[in-house]
């Protein structure tokens, strides 16, 4: 029998509001924000009829499961009155972390050729759409009127074909036109344009400045800011080869605070050191932390061995399609742009990997018709396993060539600019490990089977190696002992030139030694960007500042060719000139290969800073000492639009073009002289006109005063005035040439 409450006393003064329900409210309260954090909204789905709905749902769930598995009965796809899906769906996951993973990995995933799935958190609707931020009624966006923007490559249309350079001196950064014989013509000059240094983008479109809060890109005729990338504390920047992407790095991890947000950055960038940006949109694609030093790189006390950071850390394929970085000794991670997803969702495991380099152009291997990019890597000797050099094809991740090496102390990878060769400079030690020798292992990438040619062992240590751009010759510098850092008198070096044999088929043959120049102090090699000419220099030395200008295709007379012992090689070597520049720290070729600038930078030392400009033959054109001179950088040019046939036609008719250019140079000089003469003539005419007015004023004053000169005095004054107006023109014949038609 149920108890009865009819006889219980009733308190007329009872107040229900005084009852404490806080414990029950806390237990059963629905936390809306937390409850919806596990939900996402899918958009951009195909609109399908009812009978295809289950198939579409199964396909979408399979895509989502790659990031996190949705809850059972946690998928809702609404349909309209006609039985068609609406193109969106709601999905519930087991936790907010799984929902966040789905947003990060599945947003923008293509479903088919016409549909890309958009994945967003359901709570973002309240965050970004609540509080009146989105109107209830749709209002079409206002289309701004078209505004003509400045062309970012307008400098390429210069009628005189001049190049630009940027110079950073003191607190000023200026962009200048290079004049052949005159001082540079100023384009723009600004105080405090950068806080650290400046840098051109690879194709010369942008000038990059670094500041405490991030990076700015400048360009166009008016040099307005084109892009801005917020990365507080940024230290270094790097571009992809085609200027689509930008990498910024700071040694301090980013600190992103919701209460003090940084433009374009989100909480995902918090604690990261690297950011990869899309230059067109100005948005970050992905961020990364600086990798820890592997345990194998620890000293005896268990502390990380300090090594110089490799830059760039992220390396790009030649077409910007892939970017990769290495976890030393473990793997190489290749990411696809623009989604920045890991290729095939996994890193490439390469035990012991020490370094890798992408091919700087499409490899075009023999018999391979499908698209591929190549990178070369090397691994040291591990236990009983030999050291190894490998070529890997991407995206297939197929190892297309390997070569085993023994007694390896170190190796360096050098690609030729057109990816026709990759040279692996291998330093080998003897069994006693008391002496070193160097082998050059040259992979001939475009020949069938990628054969490897071994250049004879070099007994001295190779301290520098450089391929000829767009060519097949190379230069290396060797020394009998490894130079120690900070030594006032560095050891003597030797400069060696190598070239392939001539063959009847025209295909370069095996590489042979051309010549070695001994007893030098040279330590740096700078090829002209067009090939053929090379400057071998001594940089950052306290004793020597040599500059040697070499031509590897010197046109010799027939008698000299017959006597030449190297006539069977694709090389005709000639030292054109020598020079010196006290305190030289950098050498910069202009993009056309016509001029070379040598720089004594205040970034390295404070003695006699400034720059020199030479022509390609080594003739000094200009010498400018500038206090606190820091940087001199030529503005790069994009690749030519001319075909190989058109370029060959220009080379064949170069003498005809040279006459036209010489006439233009002479006309320019005459124009300058004519301008001086015209300026002086105008000054004379202005003075004579003033004198005439002054005489008339004097006469008027004399008439007012009653002074009357006799006719003879007036005549004498007139003759005197005419005598002063005599102009004498003297012509002098400098040179006379008679041509017989």
VOLUM-886236 format. One record per residue (C-alpha): x, y, z; residue in three letters. Coordinates in steps of 0.1 Angstrom, whole numbers, plus 2048, in hexadecimal, padded with zeros to 3 digits. Layout:
N
> u:v:w:type
> X:Y:Z:ALA
...
// end
This chain:
741
> u:v:w:type
> 800:800:800:UNK
> 80E:822:7F6:UNK
> 815:83A:812:UNK
> 7FD:857:816:UNK
> 80A:87B:81A:UNK
> 7E8:88A:821:UNK
> 7ED:88E:846:UNK
> 810:89E:844:UNK
> 812:8C1:852:UNK
> 815:8DD:838:UNK
> 82B:8FB:83E:UNK
> 819:919:82F:UNK
> 839:92D:830:UNK
> 84C:914:81A:UNK
> 860:925:7FE:UNK
> 86A:90E:7E1:UNK
> 885:926:7D5:UNK
> 899:920:7F5:UNK
> 89F:8FB:7EC:UNK
> 8C3:8F5:7E1:UNK
> 8C3:8E1:7C0:UNK
> 8E8:8E9:7B7:UNK
> 8F3:8C5:7BB:UNK
> 8D8:8B7:7A4:UNK
> 8DE:8D3:78B:UNK
> 903:8CC:78A:UNK
> 8FC:8A6:785:UNK
> 8E2:8A9:769:UNK
> 8EB:8CA:759:UNK
> 8F0:8C7:733:UNK
> 90F:8DA:72A:UNK
> 906:8E5:707:UNK
> 929:8EF:6FC:UNK
> 939:8CF:708:UNK
> 91D:8B9:6FB:UNK
> 920:8C8:6D7:UNK
> 946:8C7:6D6:UNK
> 945:8A3:6CA:UNK
> 92F:8AC:6AC:UNK
> 93A:8B8:68A:UNK
> 928:8C5:66B:UNK
> 930:8B7:649:UNK
> 929:8CE:62B:UNK
> 930:8CC:606:UNK
> 921:8A8:603:UNK
> 910:89D:5E3:UNK
> 8EA:8A0:5E2:UNK
> 8DD:87C:5DB:UNK
> 8BA:86B:5DC:UNK
> 8AE:856:5F9:UNK
> 8B9:835:5E9:UNK
> 8DE:841:5E6:UNK
> 8DF:851:609:UNK
> 8EC:832:61B:UNK
> 907:82D:602:UNK
> 912:851:605:UNK
> 911:84F:62B:UNK
> 927:830:62B:UNK
> 940:841:614:UNK
> 942:860:62A:UNK
> 945:84D:64A:UNK
> 962:83A:63B:UNK
> 974:85B:633:UNK
> 96E:868:656:UNK
> 97A:847:666:UNK
> 99D:850:658:UNK
> 99E:86A:674:UNK
> 986:85D:68E:UNK
> 969:844:68F:UNK
> 946:854:693:UNK
> 92E:846:6AD:UNK
> 914:82D:6A3:UNK
> 8F4:83E:69A:UNK
> 908:85E:69B:UNK
> 903:867:676:UNK
> 8E5:87C:66B:UNK
> 8E1:887:647:UNK
> 8C0:89B:642:UNK
> 8AA:898:623:UNK
> 891:8B0:614:UNK
> 86D:8AB:60A:UNK
> 878:89C:5E9:UNK
> 88D:881:5F9:UNK
> 8AE:891:5EF:UNK
> 8CA:897:608:UNK
> 8D2:8BB:610:UNK
> 8F8:8B9:60B:UNK
> 901:8BA:630:UNK
> 901:8A3:64E:UNK
> 907:8A3:674:UNK
> 920:88A:683:UNK
> 926:881:6A7:UNK
> 947:873:6B4:UNK
> 951:863:6D4:UNK
> 964:881:6E2:UNK
> 96C:8A6:6D9:UNK
> 990:89B:6D1:UNK
> 983:883:6B6:UNK
> 96D:89E:6A7:UNK
> 98B:8B6:6A6:UNK
> 9A0:89B:695:UNK
> 985:896:67A:UNK
> 984:8BC:674:UNK
> 9A9:8BE:670:UNK
> 9AE:89F:65A:UNK
> 98E:89E:646:UNK
> 986:8C2:63E:UNK
> 98A:8C8:619:UNK
> 98D:8A3:610:UNK
> 981:89D:5EC:UNK
> 963:885:5E9:UNK
> 963:886:5C3:UNK
> 96D:89E:5A8:UNK
> 951:8B7:5B1:UNK
> 94E:8B4:5D6:UNK
> 966:8BC:5F2:UNK
> 95A:8B4:616:UNK
> 95B:8D1:62F:UNK
> 95D:8C6:653:UNK
> 956:8DF:66F:UNK
> 94E:8DD:694:UNK
> 929:8E2:69E:UNK
> 934:8FA:6BA:UNK
> 944:911:6A0:UNK
> 920:91A:695:UNK
> 91A:92A:6B7:UNK
> 93D:938:6B9:UNK
> 93E:949:697:UNK
> 919:94C:68F:UNK
> 90A:955:6B0:UNK
> 905:977:6C0:UNK
> 8F8:987:6A0:UNK
> 917:980:68C:UNK
> 902:96F:671:UNK
> 8E2:980:665:UNK
> 8C2:96C:664:UNK
> 8BB:977:640:UNK
> 8D4:972:624:UNK
> 8E3:991:616:UNK
> 8F8:98D:5F6:UNK
> 91C:998:5FB:UNK
> 926:9BA:5ED:UNK
> 93E:9B5:5D0:UNK
> 959:9CF:5D1:UNK
> 961:9E1:5B1:UNK
> 97F:9D4:59E:UNK
> 9A0:9E5:5A6:UNK
> 9BE:9E2:58F:UNK
> 9DB:9D5:5A4:UNK
> A00:9DB:59D:UNK
> A11:9C0:58A:UNK
> A29:9AE:5A1:UNK
> A42:9A7:585:UNK
> A41:9C9:574:UNK
> A67:9CE:579:UNK
> A6C:9B3:55E:UNK
> A5F:9CC:544:UNK
> A7C:9E4:548:UNK
> A85:9F0:525:UNK
> AAA:9EF:52C:UNK
> AA8:9CB:53A:UNK
> AB8:9D6:55B:UNK
> AB8:9C2:57A:UNK
> AAF:9CD:59D:UNK
> AC1:9C8:5BE:UNK
> AB9:9CE:5E2:UNK
> AD2:9DE:5F9:UNK
> AD0:9DE:61F:UNK
> AE7:9F8:62F:UNK
> AE5:A06:652:UNK
> ABF:A09:659:UNK
> AB6:A0E:635:UNK
> AAA:9F5:61B:UNK
> AA9:A00:5F7:UNK
> AA0:9F1:5D5:UNK
> AB5:9FD:5B7:UNK
> AB9:9F9:592:UNK
> ADB:9ED:588:UNK
> AEC:A04:56E:UNK
> B08:9F6:559:UNK
> B21:A12:560:UNK
> B0E:A2C:576:UNK
> B04:A2B:59A:UNK
> AE4:A16:5A2:UNK
> AC3:A28:59B:UNK
> AAD:A29:5BA:UNK
> A8B:A1A:5B9:UNK
> A80:A1B:5DD:UNK
> A93:A21:5FE:UNK
> A85:A1E:621:UNK
> A90:A20:644:UNK
> A8A:A02:65C:UNK
> A7B:9ED:640:UNK
> A86:9CE:652:UNK
> A90:9C4:675:UNK
> AA8:9A8:66C:UNK
> AB0:9A3:647:UNK
> A9F:9A3:625:UNK
> A9A:986:60C:UNK
> A8C:983:5E9:UNK
> A73:968:5E0:UNK
> A81:94E:5C7:UNK
> A71:95E:5A8:UNK
> A77:982:5B4:UNK
> A52:98A:5B9:UNK
> A55:994:5DD:UNK
> A6E:9A5:5F4:UNK
> A6C:996:617:UNK
> A71:9A9:637:UNK
> A73:99A:65A:UNK
> A65:9AA:679:UNK
> A5F:9A1:69D:UNK
> A3A:999:696:UNK
> A3E:986:675:UNK
> A47:988:650:UNK
> A3C:9A2:635:UNK
> A3D:99F:60F:UNK
> A42:9BE:5F9:UNK
> A3F:9C3:5D4:UNK
> A30:9D6:5B7:UNK
> A3A:9F8:5A9:UNK
> A31:A0B:5C8:UNK
> A40:9F0:5DF:UNK
> A21:9ED:5F4:UNK
> A1D:9D0:60D:UNK
> A0E:9B2:5FA:UNK
> A0C:998:616:UNK
> A11:995:63C:UNK
> A17:975:650:UNK
> A14:978:676:UNK
> A2F:962:687:UNK
> A3C:974:6A6:UNK
> A61:96F:6AC:UNK
> A68:962:688:UNK
> A8D:95C:681:UNK
> A8E:94C:65E:UNK
> A78:949:63F:UNK
> A79:932:620:UNK
> A65:931:600:UNK
> A59:914:5EB:UNK
> A6A:915:5C8:UNK
> A4B:924:5B7:UNK
> A42:93C:5D2:UNK
> A21:92B:5DB:UNK
> A2B:924:600:UNK
> A3F:934:61B:UNK
> A50:924:639:UNK
> A57:938:659:UNK
> A6A:92D:677:UNK
> A71:93A:69A:UNK
> A88:92B:6B4:UNK
> A6D:934:6CE:UNK
> A4D:91F:6CD:UNK
> A2E:934:6C5:UNK
> A17:93E:6E1:UNK
> 9F3:943:6D5:UNK
> 9DB:950:6EF:UNK
> 9B5:950:6E9:UNK
> 9B3:971:6FD:UNK
> 9CE:981:6E8:UNK
> 9CB:971:6C5:UNK
> 9E5:975:6AA:UNK
> 9D7:97C:687:UNK
> 9D1:95C:672:UNK
> 9E0:945:68D:UNK
> 9CB:92D:6A2:UNK
> 9D1:917:6C0:UNK
> 9DE:8FC:6A9:UNK
> 9FE:911:6A4:UNK
> A04:915:6CA:UNK
> A26:906:6D3:UNK
> A31:902:6AF:UNK
> A51:910:69F:UNK
> A4B:90C:67A:UNK
> A2D:919:666:UNK
> A27:911:641:UNK
> A12:92C:630:UNK
> 9FE:92E:610:UNK
> A0B:94F:601:UNK
> 9EB:955:5EC:UNK
> 9D3:953:609:UNK
> 9EA:95E:625:UNK
> 9DE:941:63B:UNK
> 9F3:927:64D:UNK
> 9F0:904:63E:UNK
> A01:8F1:65A:UNK
> A19:8F7:677:UNK
> A35:8E1:686:UNK
> A4B:8DF:6A5:UNK
> A71:8DE:6A3:UNK
> A7B:8B9:6A5:UNK
> A8E:8AE:6C4:UNK
> AB2:8A1:6C0:UNK
> AB2:87B:6BC:UNK
> AC0:867:6D9:UNK
> ADD:85C:6C2:UNK
> AE8:880:6C1:UNK
> AEF:883:6E6:UNK
> B11:887:6F7:UNK
> B1E:871:713:UNK
> B0C:885:72D:UNK
> AEB:87F:71B:UNK
> AE8:8A3:70F:UNK
> ADE:8AB:6EB:UNK
> AFC:8B3:6D5:UNK
> AF8:8D6:6C8:UNK
> AF8:8D6:6A2:UNK
> AF3:8F2:689:UNK
> ACE:8F2:67E:UNK
> AC9:8E7:65A:UNK
> AB6:902:647:UNK
> AA0:8FE:635:UNK
> A91:8E3:64B:UNK
> A74:8DE:634:UNK
> A7F:8D7:610:UNK
> A69:8DB:5F1:UNK
> A65:8C7:5D1:UNK
> A6C:8DB:5B2:UNK
> A47:8E1:5AA:UNK
> A3B:8E9:5CE:UNK
> A26:8CA:5CF:UNK
> A38:8BA:5EC:UNK
> A4B:8C6:60A:UNK
> A5F:8AF:621:UNK
> A73:8AF:641:UNK
> A8A:896:650:UNK
> A8B:887:673:UNK
> AB0:880:674:UNK
> AB8:85B:676:UNK
> A94:850:673:UNK
> A7E:85C:657:UNK
> A74:875:63C:UNK
> A51:884:63E:UNK
> A43:88F:61C:UNK
> A24:8A6:61C:UNK
> A0D:8AE:5FF:UNK
> A03:8D2:5F9:UNK
> 9EC:8E4:5FD:UNK
> 9DB:8CD:616:UNK
> 9FC:8C5:628:UNK
> 9F1:8A1:62E:UNK
> A0C:887:633:UNK
> A12:874:613:UNK
> A00:852:616:UNK
> 9FB:85B:63B:UNK
> A1D:84F:646:UNK
> A41:85B:647:UNK
> A5C:849:632:UNK
> A70:834:64A:UNK
> A95:836:641:UNK
> AAB:829:65D:UNK
> AC8:840:664:UNK
> AC0:85A:64A:UNK
> AD8:878:64D:UNK
> ACD:88F:630:UNK
> AB8:892:611:UNK
> AB3:8AA:5F4:UNK
> A97:8AD:5DA:UNK
> A9F:8AE:5B5:UNK
> A9E:8D4:5AB:UNK
> A8B:8CB:58B:UNK
> A75:8B0:57D:UNK
> A8D:892:57A:UNK
> A81:884:558:UNK
> A90:862:55D:UNK
> A94:84B:53F:UNK
> A75:837:538:UNK
> A60:848:553:UNK
> A41:859:544:UNK
> A2D:85E:564:UNK
> A31:87C:57B:UNK
> A4B:879:596:UNK
> A62:88C:5AD:UNK
> A83:87F:5BA:UNK
> A96:884:5DA:UNK
> AB9:877:5E3:UNK
> AC2:86C:606:UNK
> ADF:85B:617:UNK
> AE3:845:636:UNK
> B04:83D:64A:UNK
> B12:81B:652:UNK
> AFD:80A:66C:UNK
> B0C:7EB:67C:UNK
> B17:7D4:660:UNK
> B01:7E6:646:UNK
> B13:7FD:62E:UNK
> B0B:822:629:UNK
> AF1:827:60E:UNK
> AE6:842:5F5:UNK
> AC3:83F:5E6:UNK
> AAC:850:5CD:UNK
> A87:84E:5D6:UNK
> A6A:856:5BF:UNK
> A4C:86A:5CC:UNK
> A2F:864:5CE:UNK
> A35:83F:5CA:UNK
> A50:83E:5E5:UNK
> A63:826:5CF:UNK
> A89:824:5D4:UNK
> A95:826:5B0:UNK
> ABA:823:5B6:UNK
> AD1:81C:5D3:UNK
> AF7:819:5D7:UNK
> B0A:80B:5F4:UNK
> B29:81D:602:UNK
> B44:812:61B:UNK
> B5A:824:634:UNK
> B45:843:632:UNK
> B4C:861:649:UNK
> B34:879:639:UNK
> B21:880:619:UNK
> B12:89E:608:UNK
> AF7:89E:5ED:UNK
> AFA:8B6:5CF:UNK
> ADF:8B7:5B4:UNK
> AE5:8C7:592:UNK
> ACC:8E3:58B:UNK
> AB9:8D0:570:UNK
> AB9:8AF:584:UNK
> ACE:89D:56A:UNK
> AE8:893:584:UNK
> AEC:890:5A9:UNK
> B0F:88F:5B7:UNK
> B15:87F:5D9:UNK
> B35:88B:5E8:UNK
> B41:86F:5FE:UNK
> B5C:874:618:UNK
> B6C:852:61F:UNK
> B84:849:63B:UNK
> B9F:82F:63A:UNK
> B9D:810:650:UNK
> BB2:821:66A:UNK
> B9C:840:667:UNK
> BBB:856:666:UNK
> BB7:863:643:UNK
> B9A:86E:62C:UNK
> B94:86C:607:UNK
> B76:878:5F3:UNK
> B62:866:5D7:UNK
> B49:876:5C1:UNK
> B2C:85F:5B9:UNK
> B18:86E:59C:UNK
> AF6:860:595:UNK
> AED:866:571:UNK
> AC7:86A:577:UNK
> ABA:86C:553:UNK
> ACD:84E:546:UNK
> ABE:82B:545:UNK
> AC1:81A:567:UNK
> AD0:839:577:UNK
> AF5:82E:574:UNK
> B0E:83B:58E:UNK
> B30:849:583:UNK
> B4C:84A:59C:UNK
> B65:867:598:UNK
> B88:85D:5A2:UNK
> B90:85F:5C7:UNK
> B9B:881:5D3:UNK
> BB5:87E:5EE:UNK
> BAF:8A1:5FD:UNK
> B90:8AC:610:UNK
> B75:8BC:5F9:UNK
> B68:8DB:60B:UNK
> B52:8E9:5EF:UNK
> B40:8DB:5D0:UNK
> B2A:8EC:5B6:UNK
> B19:8E0:596:UNK
> B16:8F8:578:UNK
> AF2:904:576:UNK
> AE1:8F6:557:UNK
> B01:8E5:54E:UNK
> B16:8C6:555:UNK
> B37:8D3:563:UNK
> B41:8D7:587:UNK
> B5B:8E8:59D:UNK
> B68:8DC:5BE:UNK
> B80:8EA:5D8:UNK
> B97:8D3:5ED:UNK
> BAF:8D7:609:UNK
> BC9:8C1:619:UNK
> BBB:8C8:63C:UNK
> B99:8D1:649:UNK
> B99:8F7:650:UNK
> B92:8FF:675:UNK
> B79:91A:67D:UNK
> B87:93C:685:UNK
> BAB:934:679:UNK
> BBC:954:66D:UNK
> BD0:942:652:UNK
> BBB:927:642:UNK
> BCC:909:631:UNK
> BD3:90B:60C:UNK
> BB9:8FE:5F4:UNK
> BB7:8F1:5D0:UNK
> B9C:8F8:5B6:UNK
> B94:8DC:59E:UNK
> B7E:8DD:57F:UNK
> B6C:8BF:570:UNK
> B59:8BA:54F:UNK
> B4A:89D:53B:UNK
> B59:88E:51C:UNK
> B4D:898:4FA:UNK
> B3A:87C:4E8:UNK
> B2E:879:4C4:UNK
> B0A:876:4CF:UNK
> B0D:897:4E2:UNK
> B03:886:503:UNK
> B1D:88F:51E:UNK
> B35:873:525:UNK
> B48:86A:545:UNK
> B55:886:55B:UNK
> B7A:88E:55A:UNK
> B92:8A6:56C:UNK
> B9A:8C5:558:UNK
> BB2:8D9:56D:UNK
> BBC:8DF:591:UNK
> BC8:901:59E:UNK
> BDE:8FC:5BD:UNK
> BE9:912:5DA:UNK
> BCA:927:5DC:UNK
> BB6:934:5FA:UNK
> B94:930:5E8:UNK
> B77:921:5FC:UNK
> B57:92B:5E8:UNK
> B49:924:5C5:UNK
> B2F:93A:5B4:UNK
> B22:930:592:UNK
> B11:948:57B:UNK
> AEB:93F:57B:UNK
> AEF:93A:555:UNK
> B0D:923:558:UNK
> B2F:926:547:UNK
> B3E:940:55E:UNK
> B48:93A:582:UNK
> B58:94F:59D:UNK
> B6F:93D:5B6:UNK
> B73:953:5D5:UNK
> B82:955:5F7:UNK
> B68:95F:610:UNK
> B69:96B:634:UNK
> B8F:968:636:UNK
> BA6:97F:649:UNK
> BC3:97A:631:UNK
> BB6:975:60E:UNK
> B9A:984:5F9:UNK
> B9F:974:5D7:UNK
> B86:974:5BB:UNK
> B8D:95E:59C:UNK
> B77:961:57D:UNK
> B77:942:568:UNK
> B67:93A:546:UNK
> B61:915:53F:UNK
> B57:91A:51A:UNK
> B72:932:50F:UNK
> B74:936:4E9:UNK
> B97:92D:4E0:UNK
> BA8:931:4BE:UNK
> BAB:912:4A7:UNK
> BD0:910:4AF:UNK
> BC9:911:4D5:UNK
> BAE:8F6:4D1:UNK
> BC6:8DF:4BF:UNK
> BE0:8E3:4DB:UNK
> BC6:8DF:4F7:UNK
> BCA:8BE:50A:UNK
> BA6:8C1:516:UNK
> B96:8C4:4F3:UNK
> B83:8A3:4F8:UNK
> B72:8B1:516:UNK
> B53:8C8:516:UNK
> B67:8E4:525:UNK
> B7F:900:51A:UNK
> B8C:90F:53A:UNK
> B9A:933:53C:UNK
> BA1:94A:55A:UNK
> B93:96B:54E:UNK
> B9C:982:56B:UNK
> BA5:984:590:UNK
> B9B:99D:5AB:UNK
> B99:9A2:5D0:UNK
> B80:9B2:5E8:UNK
> B8C:9B8:60B:UNK
> B75:9A7:625:UNK
> B5F:997:60A:UNK
> B43:982:61A:UNK
> B2B:97B:5FE:UNK
> B2A:978:5D8:UNK
> B0A:97E:5C5:UNK
> B04:978:59F:UNK
> AE8:98B:58F:UNK
> ACD:975:57F:UNK
> AD9:97C:55C:UNK
> AFD:972:562:UNK
> B0A:994:557:UNK
> B15:9A2:578:UNK
> B24:996:598:UNK
> B22:9A9:5BA:UNK
> B3A:9A2:5D6:UNK
> B30:9AE:5F9:UNK
> B42:9B5:61A:UNK
> B25:9B3:632:UNK
> B21:9C3:654:UNK
> B0F:9A3:65E:UNK
> B31:992:65E:UNK
> B49:9AE:667:UNK
> B4B:9D4:66A:UNK
> B6A:9DB:654:UNK
> B67:9ED:633:UNK
> B43:9E2:62C:UNK
> B35:9E8:609:UNK
> B33:9D7:5E7:UNK
> B44:9D3:5C6:UNK
> B34:9CB:5A4:UNK
> B46:9B9:589:UNK
> B3C:9AE:566:UNK
> B3D:988:55F:UNK
> B61:98C:551:UNK
> B6D:999:573:UNK
> B70:9BE:569:UNK
> B69:9D5:587:UNK
> B4C:9EC:57E:UNK
> B44:9FD:59F:UNK
> B53:9FE:5C2:UNK
> B3D:A0B:5DE:UNK
> B48:A0D:602:UNK
> B29:A10:618:UNK
> B29:A13:63E:UNK
> B15:9F7:64F:UNK
> B0D:9E6:62E:UNK
> AFB:9C6:635:UNK
> AEB:9B6:617:UNK
> AEC:9B7:5F1:UNK
> AD4:9A0:5DF:UNK
> ACB:99F:5BA:UNK
> AA6:99C:5B2:UNK
> AA0:979:5A3:UNK
> A8E:975:582:UNK
> A75:95A:579:UNK
> A7E:940:55F:UNK
> A7E:94D:53B:UNK
> A5F:948:525:UNK
> A75:942:506:UNK
> A77:91F:4F8:UNK
> A99:90E:4F4:UNK
> A97:914:4CF:UNK
> A91:939:4D4:UNK
> AAE:93B:4EC:UNK
> AC5:929:4D3:UNK
> ABA:942:4B8:UNK
> AC4:95F:4CE:UNK
> AE6:950:4D5:UNK
> AEC:94B:4B0:UNK
> AE4:970:4A9:UNK
> AF4:97E:4C8:UNK
> B0D:993:4B5:UNK
> AF0:9A4:4A2:UNK
> ADF:9AB:4C3:UNK
> AFF:9B7:4D2:UNK
> B02:9D3:4B8:UNK
> ADF:9DF:4C0:UNK
> AE7:9DF:4E5:UNK
> B08:9F2:4DF:UNK
> AF5:A0C:4CB:UNK
> ADC:A10:4E8:UNK
> AF8:A14:501:UNK
> B09:A2E:4EB:UNK
> AE8:A40:4E6:UNK
> AE3:A40:50C:UNK
> B05:A4F:511:UNK
> AFE:A6A:4F6:UNK
> ADD:A71:506:UNK
> AED:A77:527:UNK
> B07:A8E:517:UNK
> AEC:AA0:503:UNK
> AD8:AA5:522:UNK
> AF5:AB7:533:UNK
> AFA:ACD:514:UNK
> AD5:AD6:513:UNK
> AD4:ADE:538:UNK
> AF2:AF6:533:UNK
> AE1:B06:514:UNK
> AC1:B0C:528:UNK
> AD5:B1C:544:UNK
> AE6:B33:52B:UNK
> AC5:B3D:51B:UNK
> AB5:B44:53D:UNK
> AD3:B5A:546:UNK
> AD2:B6D:525:UNK
> AAC:B73:529:UNK
> AB2:B80:54C:UNK
> ACD:B97:540:UNK
> AB7:BA5:525:UNK
> A9B:BAC:53E:UNK
> AB4:BBC:556:UNK
> AC1:BD4:53A:UNK
> A9E:BDE:531:UNK
> A96:BE5:555:UNK
> AB6:BFB:558:UNK
> AAC:C0E:538:UNK
> A89:C15:545:UNK
> A97:C21:566:UNK
> AB0:C39:554:UNK
> A94:C47:53F:UNK
> A7F:C4E:55E:UNK
> A9E:C5F:56D:UNK
> AA3:C74:54D:UNK
> AC4:C64:544:UNK
> ACA:C63:51E:UNK
> AE8:C51:510:UNK
> AF5:C5B:4EE:UNK
> AF0:C45:4D0:UNK
> B15:C3B:4D1:UNK
> B13:C2F:4F5:UNK
> AF4:C1B:4EC:UNK
> B07:C0C:4CE:UNK
> B25:C03:4E3:UNK
> B0E:BF2:4FD:UNK
> AFC:BDF:4E1:UNK
> B1D:BD3:4D2:UNK
> B2A:BC9:4F4:UNK
> B0A:BB5:4FB:UNK
> B0C:BA4:4D9:UNK
> B30:B9B:4E0:UNK
> B28:B8A:500:UNK
> B0E:B74:4EF:UNK
> B26:B63:4D7:UNK
> B24:B3D:4DB:UNK
> B41:B28:4CF:UNK
> B3A:B04:4C6:UNK
> B59:AED:4C3:UNK
> B56:ACA:4B3:UNK
> B71:AB0:4BA:UNK
> B73:A8F:4A6:UNK
> B7B:A73:4BF:UNK
> B7A:A56:4A6:UNK
> B72:A52:482:UNK
> B69:A31:470:UNK
> B65:A2D:44B:UNK
> B50:A10:43F:UNK
> B51:A04:41B:UNK
> B2F:9F7:410:UNK
// end
